[in-house]
Amino acid sequence: MTFEGTVVFIAILGVLVFFHEWGHFIAAKLSGITVEEFAFGFGPKLVRLLRRGDTDYTIHAVPLGGFVKLTGMEPGEEDVEGGYQAQPVWKRAAVIFAGPLFSFVLGAAVLLFVGIHWGFPNHTVLPRVGRVEPQTEAARVDLRAGDRVLEINGVRITSGGQMTDIIHGSPGRELTLLIDRDGSKLTKTARPRWVVTYLDVDWSFMAGPMASVLAVAEPSAAAKAGIERDDVLVSINDRAMSSGPEMIAAIKAGGDRPARLVIKKGGKLLPVEIKPELQWVRFIGMKWIYPEGIATRERLAGAAGGILVGDVLASMDGRKIKSGQDLLEAAAGAGGREVSLIVKRDGKSIPVVANPAGAPVEGGSYIVTGLLGFQPAPHLVKAGLGESIREGLQRIAGMLGILAKTLTSKRIAEEVGGPVLIWKVTQSYVALGPNYVLGLLGSLSLGLAIINLIPIPAVLDGGHLILLGIEAVRRKRWSRSQMQAMQTVGLAVVFVLFVLIFAADITKIATGQVPQ
């Protein structure tokens, strides 16, 4: 798999850079700029395929992308006929911007194709490993992307929901998994780790006896109090925390009184007091998880028809439902009679009529979940062309938002990887199939479009665009010495970033922090 994954990795990088440079090439040709060479690869030139007009089409030794060589690129070459510097600012800006634009177009087109051809994830999963999180029980027992779960403790697994229900309902208990890996049957023995959702925080015992913050709901009292991912829970109401059962005992003892927590944050202790809120409410046969109000688990007897796992409850009989307490009060007020609900699904409002008679109504301030540390592969569902395009565009917009947020977050060092990490991740995606590989290509192409617009002077496309914008405002070109100085600084910045990212990639792989 490593060889196949390496070939795919090289192909992905080649397509990414080649298509990006093709954007510059097309824009230069349309602008009347002479393109001296359009090259596939880097390093020594191996062969000139052909010459058409003024352009040589060549192949170079290192097959990781390509480059475009334009006439008259240097400052002071404004008089070179058909040269880049001879063009007005707007034409030069168009040539520069075309690279990120083509990267975006490639990413969007590939992701749309994947969705239309294979389908988009719905709210169900397959009994198959999609991604193994680093330093988890799943990583410890060597579960891998693509493994199909056939049995758990001798029980035949027929759906992803059945698989996750068994795992989630077995914190701390030993499970024997029979899996299929490339046609071979393997047995893995694992013990799901405790994850306790309390105070709108997911407290994870995945890494050891102490609970660390896996996620914090936004907005929430915990987030306002400064609790963040990777913080460690020291105590609840003066009771030291060293296991999941101890945490549950402390929560039960505290009841609905404000909980006094001590959090370890970067070596310092932070005292916090937060009043518990309902984390779940069971109503009409569904378990609604808060603060979002998401329907979970399979529908039970008496559940409302038309509600799917993943739906978000927005209102009941015209009353907005914003919290578990709102739902509990509204359900009690309904007194078992038929109710009209509005649920949100994929950005749409879906009306549902439900009869809660005979179904229990209850709520709780904590949720206990057993996790092995892998994400199941999603179930893909095809839709019509129009709906697929709308769904694809929504997902692309969401992905761009996540990319932008990641690049401006405090956790950029943990969440952004370089070529080594991409190579490692590619191995897993190859095991999952061509739709995952193409999805990776599309995602990376979108990322390349955004990263190239970072304004590092005279190196990245964003830096060139900033300099062209300043030139347009001041109506004066940059001198050769100024450009050389900025290029030196820009290259130094990029070199330092490359070294830091490369070192971070190696460290993550060496310390087992890379998803499998």
N, C-alpha and C positions, 0 to 999 in steps of 0.2 A: 504493500500500500504506500510505503514511503516514496518509492520510485515513481509510481503513478501520480501521487500527490505532488511530487516535485515537478513533474512534467506539466501538470495542470496549473501549478503556481506560476511557472515560467510563462505559460500561455496567457494566463490572466494578466500578469504584469505587462507582457508584450502588447496585448490588446488595449489595455488602459492607456499606456503611453503613446502607442501608435495612433489611436483614435484621437487623443488630445492634440498630437502634432498635426494630424490631418486637418483639424479645425484651423490651425494657423496657416496650413498650406492652402486650403480652399480660399480663406479670406485674403491671403496675399495675392493669389492668382486673380481673384475678382477685383482687387484694388490696383492691378497693373504692376505689382512688384515682381521683380525677377526672382524666381526661386532657383538657386544654383543646384541644390541637392535635396532630395527627399529620401531619407535613409531609414531602413528597418534595422534596428539594433544599434549598438555603440561599439567603441573600440576600433581596431584596425578594419579597414575596408576589405571585404572578401571578394566581392564581384560587383560589377556594374551591370544591372539587368538590361537597361536600355537608356537611351537619351531621347527625350521628346521635347522639342523646342529648346529652351535654355536650361532644362532641368535634367539632371542625372538621377536615375532611380537605382538605389544601391542597397546591398546587404552587408552588414557589418558583423563582426565576430560574436559580440555579446547580444543574444536575442532577447533583450529586456526593454522593448519599446522602440524608440526611434527619435529622429530629430529633423528639423527643417533648417536649411541654411539659406538665408536671404541675402541678396545683394545690398550693399550700402547700409549695414546695420550700425556702424560705429558713428559716434558724434563727429562732426566735421566732414561727413560724406554726403552733405545735403545736395551737392551738385552731381552726384552719381546718377546717371539716367536709369530709371526703373528701380532705383534703390529705396530701401525702407525709409531712410532719413529724409528723402526728397518728398515724402508724402505729407499732407496736412495732418494735424493732430488727430482729427476724427478717424482718418483712415488707419493711422498707426494704432489707435485705440481699438478699432474694430478688429485688426489682425491679432492683437494681444488678447482681446476678450473672446475671440472665437475658440481658443483652446478650452477654457473652462466651459463655454457654451456647449461644445461638442461632447465634453465629458458628461455634462448634465443630460444632454439628449441621449447619449448612449445608455447611461444609467437608467433613465426613465423608460426608454424603449425596452431594455432588457427586462426590467421589473414588470412592465406591462405584459410583455410576452410570456413571462413565467406565470403570471396570474391568469392570463387568458388560456394558455395551453394546459397548465397543470391545475389551476384553480387557486383560490385564496383560503387561508386558514379560517375555519369557523370556530365555534366555541367548544369543540370536542378535540380529543387527542387520540393518537394511536398507541397501542401497547408496544412502543418502540422507543429506544433511547435516541433523543435528538441532540442533546448537548450535555456533557458531564462537567459540572462546575468543579474548579480546582479545590484541593484540600477538603474534600467531603468524603462521606462514607462510600459513595458511588465510585469516586476516584480510587479510594483505598482498595476496593475489591476488584478494580480494573474493569468496570463497565465502560463500554465504548459507544461512540455514536454509531447508530445503525443496528445495535443489538436489539433483537425482538424478544420480548418477555413471553414465554409460553406458559409457565406455571409459577405460582407462588405458594409455598408450603403445600404442594401437591394439588392445589386448586387450578384447574385449567383457566387461563385468561382469554377472554373472548372480546374484550374491548378496553380501550384506554381508560375509560371511566372506572371500570372495575379494578384495573391495576392501581390507579391513583387512590381509589377509596381504601384499598387494602393497605397500601403503604402509609397513607395519611392517618389511618386509624390504628397504626401499630407503633407509636413512639416507644423506643426502648426495647422492643421485642424483636427477637431474632427471626429473620425471614430467609427462607431458602428459595432462590430464584433459579428456574431453569430457563436458559436463554438460547436463542439461535444466533450464531455469528457466522455469516457466510456459509451456511449449510452445516456447521458443526454445532452439536449440543454441548453446552457448558453449564456447570452448576456454580452459583455464587451464593455465599452466605453473608448476609448483611444485617445491620441493626439500624433502623431508621432513627435519626437523631431528633431530639425535641426542638420544636419551634413553637413559642408561645406568643400569641398576639394579644397584647394588653396595653391599654392607654394609647391605642392607635399606633403602636410600635410592634414590629416583628422582632422578638428576642430569640436569637438562635444559639443552640448548644451544639452546633455542627463542629466547631473547632476544638471543643474540650468541655470541662466542667463549668466554665463561666459563660454566662449569656452575653453575647455581643449583639449590637443592633444591626439587623439585616436590612431593615427599611423603616422609614418614618413617614406616616401619612402627611400630606400637605393639603390644606392647612390643618393643624391640630395643636392642642395644648402642649404636647410633647415637643413639636417642632419649635413652637414659640419659646419654650423653656430652654432651647439650645441643644436638645438631644439630637445626635447625628449618627449616621452610619459608622460602624466600627467602635462606637462607644461601648464600654463594658459595664454591666449591671453588678454593683457590689452588694447592695442590700435593699430590702423592701421592709419598711416599718421596723428598722433595726435588726432584721433577720438576715444573716449572711446567705448569699445565693451561690450554690455550687452544684445544682442539678435541676432538671425540669420538675420533678415531683416536689422539691422544696419550694420552688417558685409558685406552683399551684397551691400548696398549703398556705403560703403567705398571702396569696391573693384571696383565697377563701376566708382566711382569718380577718382580713381587712374589710371585707364586705364592700359596701358602697361608700365608705368613708374615704376622704382624700388619702392617697397613697404617698408616703414619704420615701423617696428613692435616693440612693447615693450612686452616682454615675462616675466612672473613671474615664476621664477624657484627656488623652495625651499626657498621662502621668499625674494629672491633678484630679482631685475629687470634687464633684459638683453635686450639692444637695438640691433636690427638686421635689416639689409637692404638686400632685395632679389628681383631680377628681376622676374616678373611673367612669367611662361611658360604656353603653352597650356596644359590644363588638359583633353580636349576631342576634338575629331574631328569626324564629321559625314561624312561618305563616303560610297558609294555603299549601302546605306540603313542600315548601322550598325553604332553604336556609339562606337568609339574606345577610351578607357580610358588610359591616360598616367600618369606616365612614362612607364608603362609596355607595353602599346599598346594592351589591352585586349578588345575583341569584347563583347559588352553587349547588353541587351534587345533582344526582339524577332526580327527576320528578317522582314523588311518592304518590301513593293512593290518595285521591282527593285533591291533588294539585291542580292549579288552573291550567287548562289547555291553552296552548299558544305561548306560554312562557318558556324560554330556553335558558340553559345554563349560560351565564355571562350577561344576561339582561340586567339593566339597572332600573330600580323602582323609582319613579319620579313623583307620582301622586296617587292618592286614593280618594275617590269621590270628590275630586276637585281640590283636595287638601294636599299641599306640597309636602313630600316626605324627605326631610334633609338629614335625619339621624335615626338611629335605632329606637330611641325613645319616642320619636314622632310616630314611627310605624307601630310600636307596641300600644301607644295610646289610641291611634286610629283603629287598630284591629280590635281593641277592647270596646271601643265605641260602636263598632259595626255589629257587635252582639251576635255574630254567626250568620248575619244576612248576606245576600249577594252584594258584591262591591264592584265598582268600576275602577280599573287601574290604568295608568299610563306607564309603560316601560320604555326605556331608551335602548335601542339596538342599532349599532353601526351608524350613529348620528340621527336615526329616525325615531319618531314617537309612535309607539304601537299601542293601540287601545286593547285592553283585555278585560273580559267580565269573568269574575271568579266567585265561587261559592266556598267560603271557609268552613262551612258546617262540618263538624266531625274531625277537622284537622287541628292539632294542638297549636296554641299560640304561646310562645315563651321566648325568653331572651337571656343572654349571659354577657358578662363583662370580660371574658377571655375565651380564646380558642386555642386548642392544643392540636398540633399537626406533626405527624412524623414525616421526615424528609430524608431521602437517601442522597439527594444532591444532584439529580439530573432532571433536565427538562424533557418531557415526552415530545416526540415528533408530532406536529399538528396534523389534523385531518384536513385535507384540501378539498374544496368544493368548487366545481365549475359553475359559472353563471353566464348569462347572455352577454353579448359583446358590449352593449352599452353599459350594463351594470358592472362588468369587469373593468371597463375603462374608468368609470367613476370610482370604483373601489381602489383600483390601482393608483389613481391620482391622489386620493385621500391618504393612502399609505405612504406614497412618495413625499407628500407634504409633511406628514408626521415624522418620517425618517429624517428629512432635512431639518426639522425643528430639533430632533434629538441630537443630530450631528452638531448643530450650532450651539446647543446647550452644553454638550460634552466639551467642546473646544473652549468654552468660557467658564467651566466649572472648576471647583477646587480639586476635583478628582481626575483631572485630565491625565496626570501621570499614570494612574491606575487603569483608566478606561481607554486610552489610546495606545495602539501598538504600531510597530514598524514592520519592515519586510520579514524579519525573522518570525514575529508573532503571526503575521498573515500566512506565512508558509506553514506554520504549525496548525493553524485553524483550517487551512485548506485540506489537510489530511483528513480531518473529521468530515468535512463537507463532501469530499469525494466518496466516503463510505455511505453517505446518505442519499446520493443520487445526483443526476444532472441538474434537476431543478434547484437544488441547494447550491451547486457550483455557480450556476448562472445568477442566482440570487445574490451570491457573494460578489460576483463580477459587477452586478448592477449597483449594489451598495457601495462598493469601493469606488466606482466611477462617480457616484454622487459625492462621496467624500473627497475625491481628487478635485472635483469642480470647486468645492468650498475651500479646501486647503490652498489651492492655487490662487485664490483671491485674497489670501492673507497678505497685508501690505508690507512685505519685506523688500526694501528698496533694491531695484535693479537686478533682482534674482527671480522671485515669483511673479506671476502675471499680475497679481494684485498690486505689487510694488511698482511695476511698470505703469499700471493704470493711474496710480496716485501721482507719479512723476509727470505723466502726460497731462493730468488734470492741473497740476501746479504750473506746468509750462503754458497751458491754455490761459490760465488766469493772469500770469505775469507777462505773457506774450514774449517770452524769451527762452531760447533753447538752453539746455544744460550743456556745459562745456565738457570736453573730453576728460579733463582732469577731475571734474566734479562727478561724472558718471563712473570713472574708474574708482574714485574714493568710495562712492556709495556701493559699488559692486563688491569691493573688497570687504566692506562692513557686512553687506548682505550675505556674501559667501561664508564669512566667518560665523555669522549667526546660524546659517543653515548647517554648517559643518558641526558646530557645537550641538545643535538640536539633533542631528543625525547620530552623533556619538552617544548622546544621552539616551535617545530612543533605542538605539542598538543595545546599549548596556542594560537598559531596563528590560528589553525583550529577553536577553540572555538570563538575567536575574529571575524573571518570571518563570521561564522554562526550567531553570535549575532548581528553583524552590517550589515547583509544582503549583504555580499560580495561574496556569493557562488552562482554559476549558478544553476538554477532550472531544 
